[in-house]
Structure formats: C-alpha cells, structure tokens
C-alpha cells in the first residue's frame, strides 16, 4: 500500500522517470563494442594492492609485479580498485619494476580478454 501512495506522489510531482541529479543512468545490458588491446611495449595486468598516493602494485602478464602510478589526467576520472584489469606502460628506465596505468577495463571487457586468452599470465579476481 505504501508503494502505491509513493508512486501516486511521484506521478503527481512529475518525478516519474527522471534520473537522479549527478548520477549516470545504469546500463543493464552492456555489449562489448571494442576492447582496447595492448600495443607495442604495453602489457595487461591485475591490480594486487593499493598503496596510496596514486600508486599500486600490478601483476603483469609477463610475470613481473610492477609499482604503477595513475597519471594525472586519469586520477579523478577513473577509479581503480583491487582486482581490476588494467593496461600498463612500463617505464623506459626500471621497466621490470615500474610503470604507468593507461586504461582500466570494465568487468565485461575483462571477461572478454580472459575468454580470448589475453590474460594468460595472470588470474583476474
């Protein structure tokens, strides 16, 4: 009974199908349109640990664990959590120890990468 009254109130006030201010609408049925693949010198990896100050440990497909940082242009636009699959650009100096994160894959893209054997060196969570 409470839902009916709430629905009537929403209809009366004109709030029927309006999105909440400041939020993006949820996408129910997502389709993989195009997945960004690693280019020359780039690797795929999985975030193992968040270290703070835009830094994290990433286990890459070549078997190395790198200390990677999030560049400034991605810092507030993309939120990266443990277990996310990311695209890593190793540094020219200390290439086996450090790198930059270029892109974060969503869950659907990560499952596509795993299904097509791009994530052979790591086991995504």
N, C-alpha and C positions, 0 to 999 in steps of 0.2 A: 504494500500500500504506500509506503514511503517513497518508493521508486516512481510510482505513478505521479505523485504530487511533485516530486523533483523534476520529472520530465515535463509536466504541465508548466511549472515555473520557468524552466529553461526555454520552452517554446514561447511563453508569454513575454519573456525578457529578450528574446531573439538570440539566445546563446546555443542554438540547436547544433550546428556542425562547425562552429568556429574553432580554429586551433588556439591553444593557449599561447599567450603573448611571450615571445622569446624562445619558444621551443620549435624544433623542426618536426614535421609530421613523421610518424613511424612508417617505415616501409615494410609491409608484410611479406610480399612475395618478391624477393630480390633475385635477380638473374645476373650471372657473370657476363658482363658485356665485353670487357677487355681487361686482361690481367697484365700488369707491368712486370716484365721479365728482366732478370739481371743482364746488363750489358758487359762489355769487356772490362774486367777489373772489379766488378761488383759481385757481391755474394748475398745469399739469403741466410737469415739467422733467426734464432728464437731468443727473446729476452729472458734471461735467467734471474736477474736481480736488479732492482732499482737502487742506485747508490746515492741519489740526491745531486743537486746542482747540475741538472741536465745530463747526468752520466748514468750508464747502466752496463751491466755485463751481458754480452750477447754470445751465444754459442752458434758458430757459423757452420756452413755445410762443408768447409774444408777441414774441419776438426779442431780449429783454434777457437779459444774463448777470448774475445776482444773486449776491451774497455771502450765503449762507444759513447758518443755525445750526440745530443739533439741540436742541430743548427738553430740559430736564432729565428729564422723565418718559419720553422715548424713548431717552435716552442709552445706557443699558446693556441695554435690552430689544431694540433693533433695531440691527443692524449694517448700515451703509450703505457701499457700495463705489462706485468709479468705474464709470460706465455704468449704474447703477441708475436706474429711472424713479421719481420722487418727486412728491408733491403739495406745492405751495408756497403759503404765505400771505404775500403781500408786506406789508411794514410800512406803516403809515399815513404815516409820515414816511420819506422816501427810498424810496418804493415802487418806483422803477425800478432801485434799486441793491441793496436788501437785502430779506431775507425769512426766514421760519421754515419748516422742513420739518415737515409734519404727518403724512405717511404714506409708507411705502415699498412699492411694488408688487413682487410676485414676478415671475419670468420669464413665467409663464403669463398673469398679469394684464396685464403689459406688452405681450405679443404680442396679446392681445385688444384693448387700447387702440389699438395700431398698426393692426390689421386693421379697426377701426371708425373710423379717421381722427381719433382724438382727439390724436394726436401729429404733426400736420401741420407744425408749426414747427420740429421737431427730428428728428434721425435717431438713434434709440437704437442702442447698440452691441450 
